[in-house]
Structures are given as C-alpha cells and as structure tokens.
Amino acid sequence: MKKVWHRIWLVLIMAFFYLPIIYVVFFSFNRSKSLTRFTGFSWRWYENMFYSRPILDAIWYTVLCAVLATAISTIVGTVTSIALSKNRKVIKEFVRQVNNLPMLNPEIVTAIGFMLFYSSLHIKTGFVTMLLAHIAFCTPYVMLTIMPRLRRLDPNMAEAAMDLGCTPWQVIWKVIVPQIKNSIGAAALIAFSMSFDDFVISMFTTGPGVQNISIYVYGNVKRVNPTINALSSIIVLVVTVVLILTNIVPYIRDKRRKKNEAVLEDAVR
C-alpha cells in the first residue's frame, strides 16, 4: 500500500510540473484565440510568430546575450577558479564567500544594484549593459561548478608539466583544462540557462528597444496572444532536443570506446 501511495504522489508531482507545458503546447495549435476551447488544428500562430518583428528581435537579443554571456563567463570563471586553486587558503575562502553573494542575494536586489550603478555613472542602458549584468551573475555559477572539480585534481601533474618545460598557460590548457572539461561543459550549460531565462535583472538593466523573450512575454501576458504559446512550444522543443543530445551523445561515445577497447583486447590475445 505504501508503494502505491508513493507512485500516486510521484504521478501528481509529474502532472503538476508537466501538465501546464503540455497545455501550452496543445493550444499553440488552436485555430482560434481561445485558451480554453480547442476549435481545430492550425499552424496559424507559428506563422504569426515567424512574421512578427518584435518576437524575432526578442529571440535574437536573448540568444545573442546568452551565447556571449556564457562564453565570457565560462572563460573568466574557469581561469579565475584555476588561479584560486593555486592561492592560499585564506584568499580562496574570502573569494568563495564573495562569490556566493550574488547567488544568495535576491535577484531584485542585484537588479536594483546594477540599475543604480549604471545611473550613477550616467551609462545609457541597452544591450551592452544587459550583457554585462548577465556576465556578472553567470560567472559565480561557473566558479561554483568548477572549483569542486579542481579540488580533486592531483597537483603533482601541474608541477610535473612545469618541470618538463611547460609555461603556466600551457599547463592550464594542456593539463588542467582537459581534466575538468566535463565540469566546464556543465558550467556553460548552467550559465546559458541562467542568462536565457533571466527576467528581473534584464528588466532593470536593458534600455528602450532592447528586450529579451522573458521581457516580451511579460509585456504581453495580460493580453490573449496565442503567439506566445507557439514561442513557448519552440523553446520547449529546443530544450528537449538539447537535453536528449547531451544524454545520448556521451552514451554513444562511451559505448564506442568500450567496443574499441574490447576489439584491442581481442587483438592482443
């Protein structure tokens, strides 16, 4: 009986998370504007989405900002984490505590802080200010993901590479980075999802004519606009494909590696 209740509870939780997504996708194919009554299958709202200049601009700014913020924050966070791993414990602990502040602070506090900072310097807000804010709040997540992996590395390998004539940069890119590449990939995915999904900080740091998807959706949420359903369905599709690929590609690679190892063992025998 206990197992039955566990299964029922699991089904209810899954329904709570996924039924709204299924609902949005289902009504994105509705012929009419109704969000409660399905009147027939149609691609109408997807066509409207691809012909809507504001939506295309929002997608462009969102993707561009997320890609740039991910690339820059991943590089900065990785290099900073590697540098900290070679510093004294007091410095590492101090930087770690400072690094945790943006993650512990409510987003609204960080957003207002950026807005006041730009205003005090008389900086005109726009895409660049939004990008800088995204880099600033993505970098701590990158460092938080990479630093635990660095603590598990053997420090003797870097010292051995230096003894063999490698420069510090060669040690980083040829010895350390290959060992933490999985953590770097995970950090990049986290940074991309944080930037792509952000609304509060983007709202306070962007300027006129520049809005990402979350700001556009917020501006149209009080109006019946099924085009938003089509846009949301496209995002769900892209995220699902990416998740499937990130899980299947490593599995196929490991399977091929094991197969090649088995072939080599048979050849040796």
C-alpha positions in Angstrom: 0.0 0.0 0.0 2.9 2.3 0.8 4.4 1.8 -2.7 1.0 2.6 -4.3 0.8 5.9 -2.4 4.4 6.7 -3.5 3.5 6.1 -7.1 0.4 8.2 -6.8 2.4 11.0 -5.2 5.0 10.8 -8.0 2.3 11.0 -10.7 0.8 14.0 -9.0 4.2 15.8 -8.9 4.9 15.0 -12.5 1.5 16.2 -13.5 2.0 19.4 -11.6 5.2 20.1 -13.4 4.4 18.9 -17.0 0.6 19.4 -17.5 1.0 23.2 -17.9 3.7 22.7 -20.5 1.5 20.2 -22.4 -1.4 22.6 -22.1 0.6 25.4 -23.7 1.9 23.2 -26.5 -1.6 21.9 -27.2 -3.2 25.3 -27.5 -0.4 26.6 -29.6 -2.0 24.6 -32.5 -5.5 26.0 -31.8 -7.2 27.7 -34.7 -8.8 30.4 -32.6 -7.5 32.7 -29.9 -9.3 30.8 -27.2 -7.1 29.3 -24.5 -9.9 27.1 -23.1 -11.7 25.7 -26.1 -9.9 23.9 -29.0 -11.6 24.7 -32.3 -9.3 23.0 -34.7 -5.7 22.3 -35.7 -3.8 25.1 -37.3 -0.2 26.4 -37.8 -1.5 30.0 -37.7 0.2 31.2 -34.5 3.6 29.7 -35.6 3.3 31.6 -38.9 2.5 34.8 -36.9 5.5 34.2 -34.7 7.9 34.0 -37.6 6.4 37.1 -39.2 6.4 39.1 -36.0 9.3 41.5 -35.9 9.2 42.1 -32.1 9.3 38.4 -31.4 12.2 37.8 -33.8 14.1 40.7 -32.2 13.4 39.3 -28.7 14.7 35.9 -29.8 17.8 37.5 -31.4 18.7 39.5 -28.3 18.0 36.6 -26.0 20.2 34.1 -27.9 23.0 36.6 -28.6 23.1 37.7 -25.0 23.0 34.2 -23.7 25.8 32.9 -26.0 28.1 35.9 -25.3 27.4 35.8 -21.6 28.0 32.0 -21.5 31.3 32.2 -23.5 32.7 35.2 -21.5 31.6 34.0 -18.0 32.8 30.4 -18.7 36.3 31.7 -19.7 36.5 34.2 -16.8 35.1 31.7 -14.3 37.4 28.9 -15.4 40.6 31.0 -15.4 39.7 32.6 -12.0 38.9 29.2 -10.5 42.2 27.7 -11.6 44.1 30.8 -10.3 42.3 30.5 -6.9 43.2 26.8 -6.7 46.8 27.8 -6.5 46.4 30.5 -3.9 46.5 30.4 -0.1 43.5 29.0 1.8 42.6 32.4 3.3 42.4 34.1 -0.1 40.4 31.1 -1.5 37.9 31.3 1.3 37.5 35.0 1.1 36.8 34.9 -2.7 34.5 32.0 -2.3 32.4 33.9 0.2 32.3 37.0 -2.0 31.4 34.7 -5.0 28.4 33.4 -3.1 26.9 36.8 -2.5 25.3 37.2 -6.0 23.7 33.8 -5.6 22.4 34.4 -2.1 21.1 37.8 -2.8 17.5 38.1 -4.2 17.6 38.9 -7.9 15.6 42.1 -7.3 18.4 43.4 -5.1 21.1 42.6 -7.7 18.9 44.2 -10.4 18.4 47.4 -8.5 22.1 47.5 -7.7 23.1 47.3 -11.3 20.5 49.9 -12.2 21.8 52.3 -9.6 25.4 51.6 -10.7 24.6 52.5 -14.3 22.6 55.5 -13.3 25.4 56.9 -11.0 27.9 56.6 -13.9 25.4 58.1 -16.4 25.7 55.0 -18.6 22.9 54.6 -21.2 21.2 51.3 -20.7 20.8 48.9 -23.6 22.1 45.6 -24.9 25.7 46.1 -23.6 24.6 46.9 -20.0 22.3 43.9 -20.0 25.1 41.7 -21.3 27.5 42.9 -18.6 24.9 42.2 -15.9 24.4 38.7 -17.3 28.1 38.1 -17.3 28.4 39.3 -13.7 25.7 37.0 -12.4 26.6 33.9 -14.5 30.3 33.9 -13.5 29.7 32.9 -9.8 27.7 29.9 -11.0 30.5 28.9 -13.3 33.1 29.1 -10.5 30.8 27.2 -8.1 30.6 24.4 -10.6 34.3 24.2 -11.5 36.0 24.7 -8.1 34.9 21.4 -6.5 36.4 19.5 -9.5 39.7 21.4 -9.2 40.0 20.4 -5.6 40.0 16.8 -6.6 42.9 17.2 -9.1 46.4 15.9 -8.4 48.6 19.0 -8.0 51.7 16.9 -8.9 50.6 16.7 -12.6 50.8 20.5 -13.0 54.1 20.6 -11.2 55.5 17.8 -13.4 54.4 19.7 -16.5 56.2 22.8 -15.3 59.3 20.7 -14.6 59.2 19.4 -18.2 59.3 22.9 -19.6 55.6 23.9 -19.9 54.6 27.5 -19.4 51.8 28.4 -16.9 49.4 28.9 -19.8 50.4 25.5 -21.4 49.8 23.9 -18.1 46.3 25.4 -17.9 45.2 24.5 -21.5 47.1 21.1 -21.9 47.0 19.6 -18.4 44.3 21.2 -16.2 41.5 22.0 -18.7 41.3 18.5 -20.3 40.8 17.1 -16.8 37.9 19.5 -16.0 36.3 19.7 -19.4 33.1 18.0 -18.2 32.7 20.5 -15.4 33.4 23.4 -17.8 30.6 22.0 -20.1 28.2 21.7 -17.2 29.1 25.3 -16.0 28.5 26.6 -19.5 25.1 24.9 -19.7 24.1 26.4 -16.3 25.3 29.9 -17.4 23.4 29.6 -20.7 20.1 28.6 -19.0 20.5 31.3 -16.3 21.1 34.0 -19.0 18.4 32.7 -21.4 15.8 32.5 -18.6 16.5 35.8 -16.7 13.8 38.4 -16.4 14.3 40.5 -13.3 17.9 41.6 -13.9 17.3 42.0 -17.6 14.3 44.2 -16.9 16.3 46.7 -14.8 19.4 46.8 -17.0 18.1 47.0 -20.5 17.1 50.1 -22.4 14.4 51.1 -24.9 14.1 48.9 -28.0 16.1 46.0 -26.4 14.1 43.2 -24.8 14.7 39.5 -24.4 12.0 36.8 -24.6 11.1 37.0 -20.9 10.5 40.8 -21.1 8.5 40.4 -24.3 6.3 37.6 -22.7 5.8 39.8 -19.6 4.7 42.7 -21.7 2.1 40.5 -23.5 0.9 38.3 -20.6 -2.2 40.4 -19.9 -3.4 40.1 -23.5 -4.7 37.0 -25.2 -1.9 36.3 -27.5 -1.6 32.6 -28.6 1.6 33.5 -30.5 3.3 33.3 -27.0 2.1 29.7 -26.9 3.9 29.0 -30.2 7.1 30.7 -29.0 7.0 28.7 -25.7 6.5 25.5 -27.6 9.5 26.2 -29.8 11.6 26.8 -26.7 10.4 23.6 -25.1 11.2 21.7 -28.3 14.8 23.1 -28.4 15.4 22.4 -24.8 14.1 18.9 -25.1 16.4 18.2 -28.1 19.4 19.6 -26.3 18.7 17.5 -23.2 18.3 14.4 -25.4 21.6 15.1 -27.3 23.5 15.8 -24.1 22.5 12.5 -22.7 22.7 10.3 -25.8 26.0 11.6 -27.3 28.1 10.7 -24.2 26.3 7.3 -24.1 27.2 6.6 -27.7 30.8 7.8 -27.2 31.2 5.6 -24.1 29.7 2.6 -26.0 32.1 3.1 -28.9 35.1 3.5 -26.6 34.2 0.2 -24.8 33.8 -1.5 -28.1 37.2 -0.3 -29.3 38.8 -1.4 -26.1 37.2 -4.8 -26.5 38.5 -5.1 -30.0 42.0 -4.1 -28.9 41.9 -6.7 -26.1 40.9 -9.4 -28.6 43.7 -8.3 -31.0 46.2 -8.6 -28.2 45.0 -12.0 -27.3 
